[in-house]
Structure formats: structure tokens, C-alpha cells
Amino acid sequence: MKYTTTNCEGYREYKSDPKICTDCPFLSKCTLSKNKTKVVTRHIWAKYVEEADHLRHTPEIRETYKKRKETIERVFADAKERHCLHYTNYRGSPRVKTFVTLTGVSQILGSGT
């Protein structure tokens, strides 16, 4: 398949050659297009997502990943429960950003670091 373009949503499009696909016995299973062209889309970041998923299953990373629920996820849970970050009463990005920043500062000052 040959790369043709990247669409505005960040997907690369690969298209088959209709000359080759015309005589293929699996054409009806592969595509239903009238021009006998198969189009495959793949996001520009898909390679990196697959690599991260692969690394997550290695023995060293697996042990680190288990600690995530005790460290990272706990911070987000505390933010939601103790600092009312389930939702915001503010509208607009600047006001929400100010609210979250002040909440973060209060978390840092409250933890004693």
C-alpha cells in the first residue's frame, strides 16, 4: 500500500493500487469500493502508542506500572475528593486555569513540601 496523504484529523491514508487489486481473488472480502481501491488509515501517533503498550508489558516496567495506582492515581483522587475538582464553577479557560493553579498550590503548601 502506498502512502497518499494525512487528513486534518491526524490520520495517514494508505491506498492500494487498483491495477493490482482488480485481479485479486480476495477483493470482495477486502473492499467494497467501486474503484477497487482499499484505503487504510493509521493515526500519526499509533507507532508510539504501540511501543508504549509493548514496553508496559516488559518485566521492569510492569513492576513500575503496578505502583501507579498508589502514586499517580492517588494524587488525582485526592484532587477530586479533597479539592472539589470533580467539576468547576468557572467558565472560560483563563478562569479554570487560575482555579486549578490555586488548588495545586494549596495542595503543595498543605503537604508540607
N, CA, C and O atoms as a MOPAC input file, in Angstrom:
PM7 MOZYME 1SCF
protein

 N      0.84600 1    -1.17600 1     0.00000 1
 C      0.00000 1     0.00000 1     0.00000 1
 C      0.88600 1     1.23300 1     0.00000 1
 O      1.95600 1     1.25600 1     0.60900 1
 N      0.42900 1     2.22200 1    -0.67600 1
 C      1.21900 1     3.43100 1    -0.85800 1
 C      0.61500 1     4.57100 1    -0.03700 1
 O     -0.60000 1     4.76800 1    -0.01900 1
 N      1.48800 1     5.31500 1     0.64000 1
 C      1.04500 1     6.47700 1     1.40300 1
 C      0.54500 1     7.53600 1     0.42800 1
 O      1.19600 1     7.82200 1    -0.57700 1
 N     -0.62800 1     8.12300 1     0.73500 1
 C     -1.15600 1     9.16000 1    -0.14700 1
 C     -1.22800 1    10.52600 1     0.52900 1
 O     -0.76900 1    11.51700 1    -0.03700 1
 N     -1.79800 1    10.59200 1     1.73400 1
 C     -1.96600 1    11.89700 1     2.37600 1
 C     -2.18100 1    11.72300 1     3.87900 1
 O     -2.39600 1    10.61300 1     4.36500 1
 N     -2.11900 1    12.83000 1     4.59700 1
 C     -2.50600 1    12.87700 1     6.00400 1
 C     -3.70400 1    13.80400 1     6.10400 1
 O     -3.63200 1    14.95900 1     5.68700 1
 N     -4.80500 1    13.30800 1     6.65300 1
 C     -6.00100 1    14.14600 1     6.72600 1
 C     -5.91700 1    15.11200 1     7.90500 1
 O     -4.97400 1    15.05400 1     8.69400 1
 N     -6.90000 1    15.99400 1     8.02300 1
 C     -6.86800 1    17.04400 1     9.04200 1
 C     -7.04100 1    16.50200 1    10.45800 1
 O     -6.76900 1    17.22000 1    11.42000 1
 N     -7.48500 1    15.25700 1    10.61200 1
 C     -7.65900 1    14.66100 1    11.93700 1
 C     -6.41300 1    13.92400 1    12.40800 1
 O     -6.42000 1    13.33800 1    13.49000 1
 N     -5.33300 1    13.94300 1    11.61000 1
 C     -4.08400 1    13.33200 1    12.01400 1
 C     -3.94700 1    11.86800 1    11.61600 1
 O     -3.16400 1    11.13600 1    12.22100 1
 N     -4.69000 1    11.43600 1    10.61800 1
 C     -4.60000 1    10.05700 1    10.15400 1
 C     -3.90300 1    10.01000 1     8.79300 1
 O     -4.24900 1    10.75500 1     7.87700 1
 N     -2.92200 1     9.12600 1     8.68200 1
 C     -2.27100 1     8.89600 1     7.40100 1
 C     -3.12300 1     7.92400 1     6.60500 1
 O     -3.63700 1     6.94700 1     7.14800 1
 N     -3.26800 1     8.19100 1     5.33700 1
 C     -4.07300 1     7.32200 1     4.47700 1
 C     -3.15600 1     6.57300 1     3.52000 1
 O     -2.30900 1     7.16400 1     2.85100 1
 N     -3.34400 1     5.27700 1     3.47400 1
 C     -2.60200 1     4.41500 1     2.56500 1
 C     -3.61200 1     3.78300 1     1.61500 1
 O     -4.64900 1     3.27900 1     2.04500 1
 N     -3.30000 1     3.81300 1     0.32200 1
 C     -4.22600 1     3.27400 1    -0.67100 1
 C     -3.53900 1     2.21400 1    -1.50800 1
 O     -2.35100 1     2.30300 1    -1.81800 1
 N     -4.32600 1     1.20500 1    -1.86700 1
 C     -3.80500 1     0.14400 1    -2.72300 1
 C     -3.87300 1     0.56700 1    -4.18400 1
 O     -4.57900 1     1.51200 1    -4.53700 1
 N     -3.13800 1    -0.13400 1    -5.01700 1
 C     -3.13900 1     0.12900 1    -6.44900 1
 C     -4.30400 1    -0.63600 1    -7.08500 1
 O     -4.35200 1    -1.86200 1    -6.99000 1
 N     -5.24000 1     0.06400 1    -7.73000 1
 C     -6.39700 1    -0.64300 1    -8.30000 1
 C     -6.02200 1    -1.62800 1    -9.39900 1
 O     -6.76100 1    -2.58200 1    -9.64000 1
 N     -4.89700 1    -1.42000 1   -10.06700 1
 C     -4.47000 1    -2.35500 1   -11.11100 1
 C     -4.14600 1    -3.72500 1   -10.51700 1
 O     -4.43600 1    -4.76200 1   -11.11400 1
 N     -3.54300 1    -3.70800 1    -9.33700 1
 C     -3.18500 1    -4.96000 1    -8.66900 1
 C     -4.42300 1    -5.60700 1    -8.05200 1
 O     -4.58100 1    -6.82700 1    -8.10000 1
 N     -5.28600 1    -4.79700 1    -7.48200 1
 C     -6.45300 1    -5.32700 1    -6.76000 1
 C     -7.55000 1    -5.85000 1    -7.68600 1
 O     -8.38300 1    -6.64500 1    -7.25300 1
 N     -7.56900 1    -5.43200 1    -8.92200 1
 C     -8.61600 1    -5.85800 1    -9.84500 1
 C     -8.64600 1    -7.37000 1   -10.00600 1
 O     -9.72400 1    -7.96500 1   -10.03500 1
 N     -7.48600 1    -8.00000 1   -10.10900 1
 C     -7.40700 1    -9.44500 1   -10.32800 1
 C     -7.29200 1   -10.26200 1    -9.03800 1
 O     -7.12400 1   -11.48000 1    -9.09600 1
 N     -7.37900 1    -9.62200 1    -7.90100 1
 C     -7.20400 1   -10.32000 1    -6.62300 1
 C     -8.44500 1   -11.15300 1    -6.29500 1
 O     -9.56300 1   -10.64900 1    -6.40400 1
 N     -8.27300 1   -12.41500 1    -5.89800 1
 C     -9.43600 1   -13.24900 1    -5.55200 1
 C    -10.11200 1   -12.83100 1    -4.24100 1
 O    -11.25400 1   -13.21400 1    -3.98400 1
 N     -9.41200 1   -12.04800 1    -3.41100 1
 C     -9.97000 1   -11.63300 1    -2.12400 1
 C    -10.54500 1   -10.21700 1    -2.16000 1
 O    -10.82600 1    -9.63800 1    -1.11100 1
 N    -10.71900 1    -9.66400 1    -3.34400 1
 C    -11.18500 1    -8.27600 1    -3.47300 1
 C    -12.51700 1    -8.04700 1    -2.76600 1
 O    -12.68700 1    -7.02800 1    -2.09800 1
 N    -13.45000 1    -8.96200 1    -2.89800 1
 C    -14.76800 1    -8.77500 1    -2.27900 1
 C    -14.69700 1    -8.81400 1    -0.75300 1
 O    -15.53100 1    -8.20200 1    -0.08500 1
 N    -13.72000 1    -9.52200 1    -0.19400 1
 C    -13.54000 1    -9.55500 1     1.25900 1
 C    -12.77400 1    -8.33900 1     1.75300 1
 O    -12.93100 1    -7.92200 1     2.90000 1
 N    -11.94400 1    -7.77000 1     0.88600 1
 C    -11.06000 1    -6.67800 1     1.28000 1
 C    -11.75400 1    -5.31900 1     1.21600 1
 O    -11.65700 1    -4.52600 1     2.15300 1
 N    -12.45000 1    -5.05000 1     0.11700 1
 C    -13.08400 1    -3.74400 1    -0.04500 1
 C    -14.33600 1    -3.86300 1    -0.90900 1
 O    -14.45100 1    -4.75800 1    -1.74700 1
 N    -15.25500 1    -2.95600 1    -0.68900 1
 C    -16.47300 1    -2.89500 1    -1.49000 1
 C    -16.49100 1    -1.63900 1    -2.36200 1
 O    -17.51700 1    -1.31500 1    -2.95900 1
 N    -15.35800 1    -0.93000 1    -2.43900 1
 C    -15.31500 1     0.31300 1    -3.19800 1
 C    -15.44900 1     0.04000 1    -4.69300 1
 O    -15.00200 1    -0.99300 1    -5.19100 1
 N    -16.06800 1     0.97700 1    -5.39500 1
 C    -16.30200 1     0.81200 1    -6.83100 1
 C    -15.02800 1     0.97400 1    -7.64900 1
 O    -14.90600 1     0.41200 1    -8.73700 1
 N    -14.07900 1     1.74500 1    -7.12400 1
 C    -12.82700 1     1.93400 1    -7.86600 1
 C    -11.77500 1     0.87900 1    -7.51600 1
 O    -10.62100 1     0.97900 1    -7.93200 1
 N    -12.18500 1    -0.12900 1    -6.75000 1
 C    -11.32600 1    -1.27800 1    -6.38700 1
 C    -10.03700 1    -0.83700 1    -5.68000 1
 O     -8.95200 1    -1.34800 1    -5.95900 1
 N    -10.18000 1     0.10800 1    -4.77600 1
 C     -9.05000 1     0.61100 1    -4.00900 1
 C     -9.32800 1     0.42200 1    -2.52700 1
 O    -10.38200 1     0.82400 1    -2.03300 1
 N     -8.40800 1    -0.17400 1    -1.83300 1
 C     -8.50300 1    -0.35600 1    -0.38400 1
 C     -7.81400 1     0.83600 1     0.27400 1
 O     -6.69200 1     1.18300 1    -0.09500 1
 N     -8.47400 1     1.46200 1     1.24000 1
 C     -7.90100 1     2.59600 1     1.96500 1
 C     -7.74400 1     2.18900 1     3.42800 1
 O     -8.70000 1     1.75400 1     4.07000 1
 N     -6.52700 1     2.33800 1     3.94200 1
 C     -6.23600 1     2.03600 1     5.34100 1
 C     -5.77600 1     3.33300 1     5.99700 1
 O     -4.91300 1     4.03000 1     5.46500 1
 N     -6.36000 1     3.65600 1     7.16100 1
 C     -5.95000 1     4.85400 1     7.88700 1
 C     -5.23200 1     4.45100 1     9.17100 1
 O     -5.57100 1     3.46000 1     9.81900 1
 N     -4.24600 1     5.24100 1     9.50500 1
 C     -3.45800 1     4.98000 1    10.71900 1
 C     -3.06300 1     6.32900 1    11.30700 1
 O     -2.53700 1     7.18700 1    10.59800 1
 N     -3.31200 1     6.51800 1    12.59600 1
 C     -3.01000 1     7.79200 1    13.23900 1
 C     -1.50500 1     8.01600 1    13.28500 1
 O     -0.72700 1     7.06500 1    13.36900 1
 N     -1.10400 1     9.27600 1    13.22900 1
 C      0.32600 1     9.59000 1    13.17600 1
 C      1.05500 1     9.18300 1    14.45500 1
 O      2.27000 1     8.98700 1    14.43500 1
 N      0.32900 1     9.05400 1    15.56400 1
 C      0.96700 1     8.66800 1    16.82600 1
 C      0.81000 1     7.18600 1    17.13900 1
 O      1.24700 1     6.74300 1    18.20200 1
 N      0.20600 1     6.41200 1    16.25500 1
 C     -0.08300 1     4.99800 1    16.52700 1
 C      1.17700 1     4.19500 1    16.82100 1
 O      1.15800 1     3.31000 1    17.67700 1
 N      2.26000 1     4.48700 1    16.13200 1
 C      3.50800 1     3.75500 1    16.34300 1
 C      3.99800 1     3.93200 1    17.78700 1
 O      4.48200 1     2.98300 1    18.40300 1
 N      3.87000 1     5.13900 1    18.31100 1
 C      4.34400 1     5.41900 1    19.66600 1
 C      3.42600 1     4.79200 1    20.71900 1
 O      3.89500 1     4.34300 1    21.76500 1
 N      2.14000 1     4.76100 1    20.44500 1
 C      1.19300 1     4.11600 1    21.36900 1
 C      1.48100 1     2.61900 1    21.44400 1
 O      1.45300 1     2.02900 1    22.52500 1
 N      1.75500 1     2.00900 1    20.29500 1
 C      2.08100 1     0.57800 1    20.27500 1
 C      3.38400 1     0.29900 1    21.01700 1
 O      3.49400 1    -0.69800 1    21.73000 1
 N      4.36600 1     1.17300 1    20.85100 1
 C      5.64800 1     0.99400 1    21.54600 1
 C      5.47300 1     1.12000 1    23.05900 1
 O      6.05400 1     0.34400 1    23.81800 1
 N      4.67300 1     2.09400 1    23.49800 1
 C      4.42000 1     2.26400 1    24.92700 1
 C      3.67600 1     1.06100 1    25.49100 1
 O      3.95800 1     0.61800 1    26.60500 1
 N      2.73100 1     0.53500 1    24.72800 1
 C      1.99500 1    -0.63700 1    25.18000 1
 C      2.91200 1    -1.85600 1    25.26100 1
 O      2.79600 1    -2.67400 1    26.17300 1
 N      3.81700 1    -1.96200 1    24.30400 1
 C      4.78800 1    -3.06300 1    24.32600 1
 C      5.70600 1    -2.94800 1    25.54800 1
 O      5.95300 1    -3.93900 1    26.23400 1
 N      6.20300 1    -1.75400 1    25.81400 1
 C      7.10800 1    -1.55200 1    26.95100 1
 C      6.41100 1    -1.81100 1    28.28400 1
 O      7.04000 1    -2.26600 1    29.23900 1
 N      5.12300 1    -1.52400 1    28.34600 1
 C      4.36400 1    -1.70700 1    29.58400 1
 C      4.34400 1    -3.16500 1    30.01800 1
 O      4.16000 1    -3.45500 1    31.20000 1
 N      4.52900 1    -4.07800 1    29.08400 1
 C      4.47400 1    -5.50000 1    29.40600 1
 C      5.84700 1    -6.11600 1    29.66200 1
 O      5.94100 1    -7.32200 1    29.89200 1
 N      6.90500 1    -5.32100 1    29.62600 1
 C      8.22700 1    -5.85400 1    29.96700 1
 C      8.32200 1    -5.98700 1    31.48200 1
 O      7.65000 1    -5.24100 1    32.19500 1
 N      9.13200 1    -6.90900 1    31.99900 1
 C      9.18800 1    -7.15300 1    33.44900 1
 C      9.54800 1    -5.91700 1    34.28200 1
 O      8.96700 1    -5.69800 1    35.34500 1
 N     10.50500 1    -5.10700 1    33.80400 1
 C     10.91500 1    -3.93600 1    34.60000 1
 C      9.78300 1    -2.91500 1    34.70800 1
 O      9.50400 1    -2.38800 1    35.78500 1
 N      9.14700 1    -2.65100 1    33.58700 1
 C      8.09600 1    -1.63300 1    33.56000 1
 C      6.83300 1    -2.14200 1    34.24800 1
 O      6.09300 1    -1.35400 1    34.83700 1
 N      6.58100 1    -3.42600 1    34.18300 1
 C      5.39000 1    -3.99000 1    34.81500 1
 C      5.37500 1    -3.69900 1    36.30900 1
 O      4.33000 1    -3.36600 1    36.86800 1
 N      6.53000 1    -3.82200 1    36.95800 1
 C      6.61600 1    -3.53100 1    38.39100 1
 C      6.36700 1    -2.05100 1    38.67300 1
 O      5.68900 1    -1.70100 1    39.64000 1
 N      6.91200 1    -1.19900 1    37.83300 1
 C      6.69600 1     0.23900 1    37.99500 1
 C      5.23600 1     0.58500 1    37.74600 1
 O      4.66700 1     1.41300 1    38.45700 1
 N      4.63300 1    -0.03000 1    36.75800 1
 C      3.24900 1     0.25700 1    36.40400 1
 C      2.28600 1    -0.12900 1    37.52500 1
 O      1.24700 1     0.50800 1    37.69600 1
 N      2.62400 1    -1.16300 1    38.28400 1
 C      1.78200 1    -1.56800 1    39.41400 1
 C      1.73200 1    -0.48900 1    40.48900 1
 O      0.72700 1    -0.34600 1    41.18500 1
 N      2.82500 1     0.27700 1    40.62600 1
 C      2.88000 1     1.32600 1    41.64500 1
 C      2.08700 1     2.56300 1    41.25800 1
 O      1.87000 1     3.45000 1    42.08400 1
 N      1.65700 1     2.62600 1    40.01100 1
 C      0.92500 1     3.79200 1    39.52100 1
 C     -0.32000 1     4.07300 1    40.36000 1
 O     -0.59900 1     5.22600 1    40.69100 1
 N     -1.07100 1     3.02200 1    40.70500 1
 C     -2.30700 1     3.21600 1    41.46900 1
 C     -2.03400 1     3.77000 1    42.85700 1
 O     -2.90500 1     4.40200 1    43.45400 1
 N     -0.84200 1     3.54000 1    43.37200 1
 C     -0.50700 1     4.02500 1    44.70700 1
 C      0.07100 1     5.43200 1    44.68400 1
 O      0.05100 1     6.12500 1    45.70100 1
 N      0.58200 1     5.85800 1    43.54600 1
 C      1.24100 1     7.15900 1    43.47400 1
 C      0.44000 1     8.14500 1    42.63600 1
 O     -0.19800 1     9.04400 1    43.18400 1
 N      0.46500 1     7.99300 1    41.35000 1
 C     -0.14600 1     8.96200 1    40.44600 1
 C     -1.66300 1     9.01500 1    40.61200 1
 O     -2.23000 1    10.09300 1    40.78700 1
 N     -2.31200 1     7.87200 1    40.55800 1
 C     -3.76800 1     7.84500 1    40.63700 1
 C     -4.26600 1     8.39100 1    41.97300 1
 O     -5.33900 1     8.99100 1    42.03300 1
 N     -3.51100 1     8.19400 1    43.02200 1
 C     -3.89100 1     8.70300 1    44.33900 1
 C     -3.92800 1    10.22800 1    44.34300 1
 O     -4.79200 1    10.82700 1    44.98300 1
 N     -2.99900 1    10.85400 1    43.63300 1
 C     -2.97000 1    12.32100 1    43.56900 1
 C     -4.24300 1    12.83800 1    42.90700 1
 O     -4.84600 1    13.79800 1    43.38700 1
 N     -4.65400 1    12.21000 1    41.81100 1
 C     -5.86400 1    12.65200 1    41.13400 1
 C     -7.10400 1    12.40200 1    41.99100 1
 O     -8.02200 1    13.22200 1    41.99600 1
 N     -7.14100 1    11.30100 1    42.70200 1
 C     -8.27700 1    11.01600 1    43.57700 1
 C     -8.36500 1    12.04500 1    44.69600 1
 O     -9.45600 1    12.51300 1    45.02400 1
 N     -7.22300 1    12.40000 1    45.28400 1
 C     -7.21700 1    13.43300 1    46.32600 1
 C     -7.68500 1    14.76900 1    45.77100 1
 O     -8.43600 1    15.49100 1    46.42700 1
 N     -7.24400 1    15.09700 1    44.57100 1
 C     -7.64500 1    16.36400 1    43.96600 1
 C     -9.15400 1    16.40700 1    43.77300 1
 O     -9.78300 1    17.43600 1    44.01900 1
 N     -9.72600 1    15.31900 1    43.34300 1
 C    -11.16800 1    15.29100 1    43.12600 1
 C    -11.93700 1    15.33600 1    44.44600 1
 O    -12.90400 1    16.08600 1    44.57100 1
 N    -11.52000 1    14.54900 1    45.41900 1
 C    -12.27400 1    14.43500 1    46.66200 1
 C    -12.04800 1    15.61400 1    47.61200 1
 O    -13.00500 1    16.17600 1    48.14500 1
 N    -10.81200 1    15.97800 1    47.81700 1
 C    -10.49100 1    16.98700 1    48.83700 1
 C    -10.51100 1    18.41900 1    48.33000 1
 O    -10.64600 1    19.35700 1    49.11600 1
 N    -10.37600 1    18.59300 1    47.02000 1
 C    -10.24700 1    19.95300 1    46.49300 1
 C    -11.31100 1    20.29000 1    45.45600 1
 O    -11.15000 1    21.22200 1    44.66800 1
 N    -12.39200 1    19.52800 1    45.46400 1
 C    -13.56300 1    19.81800 1    44.62600 1
 C    -13.23200 1    19.93200 1    43.14400 1
 O    -13.70000 1    20.85500 1    42.47600 1
 N    -12.44300 1    19.02100 1    42.62900 1
 C    -12.10400 1    19.07000 1    41.21200 1
 C    -12.91300 1    18.08000 1    40.38600 1
 O    -12.49100 1    17.68300 1    39.30000 1
 N    -14.08900 1    17.67700 1    40.90200 1
 C    -14.98800 1    16.85600 1    40.08500 1
 C    -15.45600 1    17.68400 1    38.88800 1
 O    -15.56300 1    17.18000 1    37.77000 1
 N    -15.72600 1    18.93300 1    39.13900 1
 C    -16.16200 1    19.87700 1    38.11400 1
 C    -15.76800 1    21.26300 1    38.58800 1
 O    -15.29600 1    21.43100 1    39.71200 1
 N    -15.96200 1    22.25100 1    37.73500 1
 C    -15.62700 1    23.62000 1    38.10700 1
 C    -16.84800 1    24.52100 1    37.95500 1
 O    -17.71800 1    24.27200 1    37.11900 1
 N    -16.90000 1    25.54200 1    38.75200 1
 C    -17.97700 1    26.51700 1    38.67200 1
 C    -17.60900 1    27.67800 1    37.75100 1
 O    -18.41000 1    28.58900 1    37.54500 1
 N    -16.41800 1    27.64300 1    37.20600 1
 C    -15.93400 1    28.73600 1    36.37800 1
 C    -16.08600 1    28.40700 1    34.90600 1
 O    -16.09100 1    27.24300 1    34.50600 1
 N    -16.20900 1    29.45700 1    34.10800 1
 C    -16.31700 1    29.28900 1    32.66200 1
 C    -15.14000 1    30.00100 1    32.02000 1
 O    -14.70500 1    31.06000 1    32.47300 1
 N    -14.64700 1    29.40800 1    30.97400 1
 C    -13.53600 1    30.00200 1    30.24400 1
 C    -12.20300 1    29.45900 1    30.72300 1
 O    -11.98700 1    29.23200 1    31.91300 1
 N    -11.32200 1    29.26000 1    29.76300 1
 C    -10.02900 1    28.65600 1    30.05500 1
 C     -9.18800 1    29.44700 1    31.06400 1
 O     -8.58900 1    28.82900 1    31.94400 1
 N     -9.11200 1    30.78600 1    30.98200 1
 C     -8.27900 1    31.52000 1    31.95000 1
 C     -8.75800 1    31.36800 1    33.39000 1
 O     -7.94300 1    31.21800 1    34.30000 1
 N    -10.06500 1    31.40500 1    33.60400 1
 C    -10.59900 1    31.28200 1    34.97000 1
 C    -10.40800 1    29.87600 1    35.52300 1
 O    -10.05500 1    29.71300 1    36.69000 1
 N    -10.64000 1    28.85200 1    34.69000 1
 C    -10.45100 1    27.47100 1    35.13200 1
 C     -8.96900 1    27.23000 1    35.43000 1
 O     -8.62300 1    26.57000 1    36.41000 1
 N     -8.10200 1    27.77200 1    34.57600 1
 C     -6.66000 1    27.60700 1    34.79300 1
 C     -6.23600 1    28.25000 1    36.11500 1
 O     -5.43200 1    27.67700 1    36.85100 1
 N     -6.76100 1    29.41800 1    36.41600 1
 C     -6.45200 1    30.07600 1    37.68900 1
 C     -6.93900 1    29.24300 1    38.86300 1
 O     -6.22000 1    29.08700 1    39.85000 1
 N     -8.15200 1    28.70500 1    38.77200 1
 C     -8.71700 1    27.87200 1    39.83600 1
 C     -7.85900 1    26.62800 1    40.08400 1
 O     -7.54600 1    26.29700 1    41.22800 1
 N     -7.48600 1    25.95100 1    39.00700 1
 C     -6.68900 1    24.73300 1    39.14100 1
 C     -5.29900 1    25.05800 1    39.68100 1
 O     -4.76000 1    24.30200 1    40.48900 1
 N     -4.71500 1    26.17000 1    39.24600 1
 C     -3.39000 1    26.57000 1    39.74000 1
 C     -3.43500 1    26.85700 1    41.23200 1
 O     -2.56300 1    26.40300 1    41.97300 1
 N     -4.43500 1    27.60400 1    41.68500 1
 C     -4.55600 1    27.90200 1    43.11400 1
 C     -4.80400 1    26.62700 1    43.92900 1
 O     -4.29800 1    26.48500 1    45.04300 1
 N     -5.57900 1    25.71300 1    43.36800 1
 C     -5.81400 1    24.44500 1    44.04500 1
 C     -4.52900 1    23.64300 1    44.14200 1
 O     -4.24800 1    23.03800 1    45.17700 1
 N     -3.74600 1    23.63400 1    43.06800 1
 C     -2.45900 1    22.93300 1    43.08400 1
 C     -1.49600 1    23.52200 1    44.09300 1
 O     -0.79900 1    22.78300 1    44.78900 1
 N     -1.44700 1    24.83600 1    44.18100 1
 C     -0.58200 1    25.49400 1    45.15900 1
 C     -1.02500 1    25.13600 1    46.56800 1
 O     -0.19500 1    24.90900 1    47.44800 1
 N     -2.33600 1    25.08500 1    46.77900 1
 C     -2.80700 1    24.73200 1    48.12700 1
 C     -2.47200 1    23.29000 1    48.46100 1
 O     -2.22700 1    22.97400 1    49.62500 1
 N     -2.45500 1    22.39700 1    47.45900 1
 C     -2.05100 1    21.01500 1    47.70300 1
 C     -0.58200 1    20.95100 1    48.09000 1
 O     -0.20700 1    20.22200 1    49.00800 1
 N      0.24300 1    21.70800 1    47.39300 1
 C      1.68200 1    21.69400 1    47.68700 1
 C      1.95500 1    22.27300 1    49.06800 1
 O      2.72500 1    21.70700 1    49.84300 1
 N      1.32500 1    23.39800 1    49.37400 1
 C      1.53300 1    24.02100 1    50.67800 1
 C      0.95500 1    23.17100 1    51.80800 1
 O      1.50000 1    23.13900 1    52.91100 1
 N     -0.14100 1    22.49000 1    51.52700 1
 C     -0.76500 1    21.65000 1    52.53400 1
 C      0.00400 1    20.39100 1    52.83700 1
 O     -0.13000 1    19.82500 1    53.92300 1
 N      0.83200 1    19.92900 1    51.86600 1
 C      1.58000 1    18.69400 1    52.08600 1
 C      2.87800 1    18.93500 1    52.85800 1
 O      3.51800 1    17.98500 1    53.30800 1
 N      3.26000 1    20.18400 1    53.00800 1
 C      4.45400 1    20.49500 1    53.80800 1
 C      5.75300 1    20.43300 1    53.02900 1
 O      6.82500 1    20.39400 1    53.63100 1
 N      5.68500 1    20.42300 1    51.68200 1
 C      6.92200 1    20.41600 1    50.89300 1
 C      7.17900 1    21.75400 1    50.26900 1
 O      8.17800 1    21.92800 1    49.57000 1

